[in-house]
Amino acid sequence: MPNASKPQRIIPIQPLFTSEPKVYPRSVKGLFQRWRWVFVWLTQLVFYGLCWLPWNGRQAVLFDLDARRFYVFDFVLWPQDTIYLAVLLVLSALALFLFTTVAGRVWCGYTCPQTVYTELFLWIEKRVEGDRAKRIKLDAAPWTPRKLAIKGTKHLLWLVVALWTGFTFVGYFTPVRELADASLNLSLSGWETFWVLFYGGATYGNAGFMREQMCKYICPYAQFQFVMFDPDTLIVAYDEARGEPRGGRSKKLAAREQSLGDCIDCTMCVQVCPTGIDIRHGLQLECIGCAACIDVCDQVMDQMNYPRGLIRYSTENAVKQGASRATILRRTLRPRVLIYSAVFLGLLTATVWSLATRVPLKVDVQRDRAALASEAADGSIENTFRLQLINASEQSRIYRVSVAGLDGIRLAERVEVNVAAASTGAATVRVRVEPGTTASGSHPIRFTVADAADAAIAVSEEAKFWIP
């Protein structure tokens, strides 16, 4: 039995997650806020509008999973074109490395979907509930019919935006006009309903509730961004040498006469921050580079008749050395940036060239497995092949088949294959060679499939002709 007189050691419980106070960003005006809204408009016009854009009798961008075809303007991509998806992922990674090395988290601050939809949801919240002080007061107040009406209106508008976002997302995989008709007739399929609700629910939860938590704890980019930073990466920086010591002061006396820096410790930079951090503590993982603190700090500096730029876009080296903008720009052309740029531009150029010269025809040759070779009625040696053709254009085409590679090799009959637009076709091809033409065994031959109306559209594929 344990000794009752011996004191028991109590081990404190460490919580896995510490609850944090809700962040109430204050409204801000300024140059960078205007740029953020420019990107909100651009990204949402593209996202919400592109699926409605007609193109060649269908929507401009459609990922038709049922038919296993992707339509991207004039391009029709098939499963055999997955190399382009791989290249796109590599280009995205290179762009991430390049832009982060040069400009820090500029993607996060201006075009990340989490940032964009949080900005939209915050705009709705401010319109319905008021600015920061009113929202704090409303949340602290007891529930009343008025509070319920205000909160209900806000969440209703959030749900409308979220569901429209989910509907638009599904509209890139199901023709959006068909999806709209099905929605109006309440005849959506189970999967379409699921994805509309799932993506809409994700938008509603992430932009309405999680907000800065996504950037601070969930987004993987925030966790490894510092690996791509160096002392010459552009960041939102607080000029500590100029701002400290901070504190309140009289406007009648100069800051230096009061032994103070230019920072008046108004905390406005903290109040406007969407992630609730204090940029004066230095670069932090939670900073998304949105520059809201720059806009509000410049306004405070104007009111105090101090120079702007206490908080500004700069680099670690530039802040320490007091470097000019010209020096910052020159340091942009450093070795790692040049390497990233060269690789990115080289791969991008090759991809564009490949797409521009891409032949809208794919051919797959398969040997008849029933017999390697047979003797035809005229005494020649015959091999049978099956050709699978993919017409990757959006017009019907007639393809002619020819064969070469051995002396006297020929087709048993003329082969023409009519393949509908953006569709597949097949043909069984019998190839003959006179006996004694060449030695026994396997010999390489080449099939050429060409458009009857356009000789530039042609594909050659190799095969093996067997002579017993």
Secondary structure in CASP SS format (residue, H / E / C, confidence):
PFRMAT SS
TARGET T0000
AUTHOR 0000-0000-0000
METHOD secondary structure of the structure
MODEL  1
M C 1.00
P C 1.00
N C 1.00
A C 1.00
S C 1.00
K C 1.00
P C 1.00
Q C 1.00
R C 1.00
I C 1.00
I C 1.00
P C 1.00
I C 1.00
Q C 1.00
P C 1.00
L C 1.00
F C 1.00
T C 1.00
S C 1.00
E C 1.00
P C 1.00
K C 1.00
V C 1.00
Y C 1.00
P C 1.00
R C 1.00
S C 1.00
V C 1.00
K C 1.00
G C 1.00
L H 1.00
F H 1.00
Q H 1.00
R H 1.00
W H 1.00
R H 1.00
W H 1.00
V H 1.00
F H 1.00
V H 1.00
W H 1.00
L H 1.00
T H 1.00
Q H 1.00
L H 1.00
V H 1.00
F H 1.00
Y H 1.00
G H 1.00
L H 1.00
C C 1.00
W C 1.00
L C 1.00
P E 1.00
W E 1.00
N C 1.00
G C 1.00
R E 1.00
Q E 1.00
A C 1.00
V E 1.00
L E 1.00
F E 1.00
D E 1.00
L C 1.00
D C 1.00
A C 1.00
R C 1.00
R E 1.00
F E 1.00
Y E 1.00
V E 1.00
F C 1.00
D C 1.00
F E 1.00
V E 1.00
L E 1.00
W C 1.00
P H 1.00
Q H 1.00
D H 1.00
T H 1.00
I H 1.00
Y H 1.00
L H 1.00
A H 1.00
V H 1.00
L H 1.00
L H 1.00
V H 1.00
L H 1.00
S H 1.00
A H 1.00
L H 1.00
A H 1.00
L H 1.00
F H 1.00
L H 1.00
F H 1.00
T H 1.00
T H 1.00
V H 1.00
A H 1.00
G C 1.00
R C 1.00
V H 1.00
W H 1.00
C H 1.00
G H 1.00
Y H 1.00
T C 1.00
C C 1.00
P H 1.00
Q H 1.00
T H 1.00
V H 1.00
Y H 1.00
T H 1.00
E H 1.00
L H 1.00
F H 1.00
L H 1.00
W H 1.00
I H 1.00
E H 1.00
K H 1.00
R H 1.00
V H 1.00
E H 1.00
G C 1.00
D C 1.00
R H 1.00
A H 1.00
K H 1.00
R H 1.00
I H 1.00
K H 1.00
L H 1.00
D H 1.00
A H 1.00
A C 1.00
P C 1.00
W C 1.00
T C 1.00
P H 1.00
R H 1.00
K H 1.00
L H 1.00
A H 1.00
I H 1.00
K H 1.00
G H 1.00
T H 1.00
K H 1.00
H H 1.00
L H 1.00
L H 1.00
W H 1.00
L H 1.00
V H 1.00
V H 1.00
A H 1.00
L H 1.00
W H 1.00
T H 1.00
G H 1.00
F H 1.00
T H 1.00
F H 1.00
V H 1.00
G C 1.00
Y C 1.00
F C 1.00
T C 1.00
P C 1.00
V H 1.00
R H 1.00
E H 1.00
L H 1.00
A H 1.00
D H 1.00
A H 1.00
S H 1.00
L H 1.00
N C 1.00
L C 1.00
S C 1.00
L C 1.00
S C 1.00
G H 1.00
W H 1.00
E H 1.00
T H 1.00
F H 1.00
W H 1.00
V H 1.00
L H 1.00
F H 1.00
Y H 1.00
G H 1.00
G H 1.00
A H 1.00
T H 1.00
Y H 1.00
G H 1.00
N H 1.00
A H 1.00
G H 1.00
F H 1.00
M H 1.00
R C 1.00
E H 1.00
Q H 1.00
M H 1.00
C H 1.00
K H 1.00
Y H 1.00
I H 1.00
C C 1.00
P H 1.00
Y H 1.00
A H 1.00
Q H 1.00
F H 1.00
Q H 1.00
F H 1.00
V H 1.00
M H 1.00
F C 1.00
D C 1.00
P C 1.00
D C 1.00
T C 1.00
L C 1.00
I E 1.00
V E 1.00
A E 1.00
Y E 1.00
D C 1.00
E H 1.00
A H 1.00
R H 1.00
G H 1.00
E C 1.00
P C 1.00
R C 1.00
G C 1.00
G C 1.00
R C 1.00
S C 1.00
K C 1.00
K C 1.00
L C 1.00
A C 1.00
A C 1.00
R H 1.00
E H 1.00
Q H 1.00
S C 1.00
L C 1.00
G C 1.00
D C 1.00
C C 1.00
I C 1.00
D C 1.00
C C 1.00
T C 1.00
M H 1.00
C H 1.00
V H 1.00
Q H 1.00
V C 1.00
C C 1.00
P C 1.00
T C 1.00
G C 1.00
I C 1.00
D C 1.00
I H 1.00
R H 1.00
H H 1.00
G C 1.00
L C 1.00
Q C 1.00
L C 1.00
E C 1.00
C C 1.00
I C 1.00
G C 1.00
C C 1.00
A C 1.00
A H 1.00
C H 1.00
I H 1.00
D H 1.00
V H 1.00
C H 1.00
D H 1.00
Q H 1.00
V H 1.00
M H 1.00
D H 1.00
Q H 1.00
M H 1.00
N C 1.00
Y C 1.00
P C 1.00
R C 1.00
G C 1.00
L C 1.00
I E 1.00
R E 1.00
Y E 1.00
S E 1.00
T C 1.00
E H 1.00
N H 1.00
A H 1.00
V H 1.00
K H 1.00
Q H 1.00
G C 1.00
A C 1.00
S C 1.00
R H 1.00
A H 1.00
T H 1.00
I H 1.00
L H 1.00
R H 1.00
R C 1.00
T C 1.00
L C 1.00
R C 1.00
P H 1.00
R H 1.00
V H 1.00
L H 1.00
I H 1.00
Y H 1.00
S H 1.00
A H 1.00
V H 1.00
F H 1.00
L H 1.00
G H 1.00
L H 1.00
L H 1.00
T H 1.00
A H 1.00
T H 1.00
V H 1.00
W H 1.00
S H 1.00
L H 1.00
A H 1.00
T C 1.00
R C 1.00
V C 1.00
P C 1.00
L E 1.00
K E 1.00
V E 1.00
D E 1.00
V E 1.00
Q E 1.00
R E 1.00
D C 1.00
R C 1.00
A C 1.00
A C 1.00
L C 1.00
A C 1.00
S E 1.00
E E 1.00
A C 1.00
A C 1.00
D C 1.00
G C 1.00
S C 1.00
I E 1.00
E E 1.00
N E 1.00
T E 1.00
F E 1.00
R E 1.00
L E 1.00
Q E 1.00
L E 1.00
I E 1.00
N E 1.00
A C 1.00
S C 1.00
E C 1.00
Q C 1.00
S C 1.00
R E 1.00
I E 1.00
Y E 1.00
R E 1.00
V E 1.00
S E 1.00
V E 1.00
A E 1.00
G C 1.00
L C 1.00
D C 1.00
G C 1.00
I C 1.00
R E 1.00
L E 1.00
A C 1.00
E C 1.00
R C 1.00
V C 1.00
E E 1.00
V E 1.00
N E 1.00
V E 1.00
A C 1.00
A C 1.00
A C 1.00
S E 1.00
T E 1.00
G E 1.00
A E 1.00
A E 1.00
T E 1.00
V E 1.00
R E 1.00
V E 1.00
R E 1.00
V E 1.00
E C 1.00
P C 1.00
G C 1.00
T C 1.00
T C 1.00
A C 1.00
S C 1.00
G E 1.00
S E 1.00
H E 1.00
P E 1.00
I E 1.00
R E 1.00
F E 1.00
T E 1.00
V E 1.00
A E 1.00
D E 1.00
A C 1.00
A C 1.00
D C 1.00
A C 1.00
A C 1.00
I C 1.00
A E 1.00
V E 1.00
S E 1.00
E E 1.00
E E 1.00
A E 1.00
K E 1.00
F E 1.00
W E 1.00
I E 1.00
P C 1.00
END
